[in-house]
Amino acid sequence: MAGSRKILCANRESLQKHDQEAREGKICRRGSTIFHTTDYKHTHDDFEQRYDGIIKSNKLLFTCDLIKQAIKEAYASGNQATMIEKFTDVIDWCRGTGSEHFLRFARPIENHFDGIVGYGIYPISSGKIEGINAHIKVIRRKAYGLPDDEYFFLKIMDLSRNPYKRV
C-alpha cells in the first residue's frame, strides 16, 4: 500500500489528528509562489482505518505495534516496576516471534536492562553531555595548532559559561 510506512511510523493520536484535519478541510502545507506549488489538504480521512487494516493483515506488524505501545507506556509511567513489567513483556514478545529482527531488537534491551529501567528512578538523559562533547569536538577542530593545552581548556570553560544561542 502506498504511504504505509508513514502511517506505521505515526502515533495513533497523530493519525486521529490528521483524520480530523481532513474532515475540517484544514490546509496542511501552504503553497509557494517561488516553487509554483499549491496549498495541500488531506484528500481522505481514513488514516486510522488504514493503520488498523495494515496491522490486522500482518502478524509481525501487529507485534511491532504492541512493542511500540508497551515502550511508550513504560517511559510515560516513570515508575520502575511498570518499566520492568513492560520491558519484560517486550523481550518475551520478541522471543515469541522467532524472527531474527525481533531477536536482534531484544538483545540490547536484555544487555542494558538495568540501565533502561533505571530511568524509572532517575529520569536523567545524556543529551546535554552529548551536546557538550559535540561542542568540544568543534572547538578542537577549530583550535588545531593552538600553542598549549591550557588555552584549549580555557576555550572549553568559556563555552560552558556562555548560554547557547540558536541561530
C-alpha positions in Angstrom: 0.0 0.0 0.0 1.3 3.4 -0.9 2.1 5.6 2.1 2.1 2.7 4.5 5.5 3.5 6.1 4.4 7.0 7.1 1.2 5.6 8.6 3.0 2.8 10.5 5.6 5.2 12.0 2.9 7.6 13.2 1.3 7.6 16.6 -2.4 6.8 16.8 -3.0 10.3 18.2 -1.4 11.9 15.2 -3.4 9.7 12.8 -6.6 10.8 14.6 -5.4 14.4 14.3 -4.8 14.0 10.5 -8.2 12.5 10.1 -9.8 15.4 12.0 -7.9 18.0 9.9 -9.0 16.2 6.7 -12.7 16.3 7.8 -12.3 20.0 8.6 -10.6 20.8 5.3 -7.6 22.3 7.0 -4.6 23.3 4.9 -1.6 21.0 5.9 1.0 22.7 3.7 0.9 26.2 2.3 1.7 26.7 -1.4 4.7 28.6 -2.6 4.9 31.1 -5.5 8.6 30.6 -5.7 8.3 26.8 -6.2 5.0 27.0 -8.0 3.2 24.7 -5.6 -0.4 25.0 -4.4 -1.9 24.5 -0.9 -2.1 20.9 0.2 -5.1 19.4 2.1 -5.5 15.8 3.0 -7.9 14.3 0.5 -9.1 11.4 2.6 -9.8 10.9 6.3 -9.1 7.2 6.7 -5.6 7.3 8.2 -6.5 5.4 11.4 -8.6 2.9 9.5 -5.8 2.2 7.1 -3.4 1.8 10.1 -5.8 -0.7 11.6 -6.1 -2.6 8.3 -2.3 -2.9 7.9 -1.8 -4.1 11.5 -4.6 -6.7 11.2 -3.2 -8.1 7.9 0.3 -8.8 9.3 1.2 -10.7 12.5 4.7 -9.2 12.7 3.4 -5.7 12.2 0.9 -6.3 15.0 3.7 -7.4 17.3 5.6 -4.2 16.3 2.6 -2.2 17.3 2.3 -3.9 20.6 6.0 -3.4 21.3 5.8 0.3 20.3 2.9 0.9 22.6 4.5 -1.0 25.5 7.7 1.0 25.3 5.7 4.2 25.1 3.7 3.3 28.2 6.8 2.2 30.0 8.6 5.6 29.6 5.4 7.5 30.2 4.8 5.8 33.5 8.1 6.9 35.1 7.7 4.0 37.5 10.5 1.4 37.7 8.1 -1.5 38.5 5.9 -0.7 35.5 9.0 -0.3 33.3 10.3 -3.7 34.4 7.0 -5.3 33.6 6.6 -3.6 30.2 10.2 -4.3 29.0 9.9 -7.9 30.2 6.8 -8.2 28.0 8.7 -6.6 25.1 11.5 -9.2 25.4 9.0 -12.1 25.7 7.1 -10.9 22.6 10.3 -10.5 20.6 11.4 -14.0 21.6 8.0 -15.4 20.9 8.0 -14.3 17.2 11.2 -16.2 16.4 12.1 -13.5 13.9 15.8 -12.7 13.7 14.9 -9.0 13.5 12.9 -9.1 16.8 15.6 -11.2 18.5 18.2 -8.6 17.4 16.0 -5.8 18.8 15.6 -7.7 22.2 19.3 -8.4 22.7 20.4 -4.8 23.6 17.3 -4.4 25.8 18.4 -7.5 27.7 22.0 -6.4 27.9 21.2 -2.9 29.2 18.0 -3.8 31.1 19.2 -2.3 34.4 20.1 1.0 32.8 16.9 1.2 30.8 14.6 0.6 33.8 16.8 2.8 36.0 15.3 5.7 34.1 12.2 5.0 36.2 14.0 6.0 39.3 16.3 8.7 37.9 14.9 10.2 34.7 18.2 11.6 33.5 19.1 12.0 29.9 22.6 12.0 28.5 21.5 14.6 25.8 23.3 17.5 27.5 26.5 15.6 27.9 26.4 14.5 24.3 25.8 18.1 23.3 28.8 19.3 25.3 31.0 16.6 23.8 29.9 17.8 20.3 30.9 21.4 21.2 34.3 20.3 22.5 34.9 18.4 19.2 34.1 21.6 17.3 36.4 23.6 19.4 39.2 21.0 19.0 38.7 21.1 15.2 38.8 24.9 15.1 41.7 25.1 17.5 44.0 22.9 15.6 47.6 24.2 16.1 47.0 26.0 19.4 50.2 26.6 21.3 49.2 24.8 24.5 46.5 22.7 26.2 45.8 25.3 28.8 44.3 27.7 26.2 42.2 24.8 24.8 40.8 24.1 28.3 40.1 27.9 28.7 38.1 27.8 25.5 36.1 24.8 26.8 35.5 26.7 30.1 34.4 29.8 28.1 32.0 27.6 26.2 30.4 26.4 29.4 29.8 30.0 30.7 28.1 31.3 27.5 24.4 30.4 27.1 23.5 28.5 24.0 22.0 30.7 21.3 20.2 29.0 18.4 20.7 30.8 15.2 
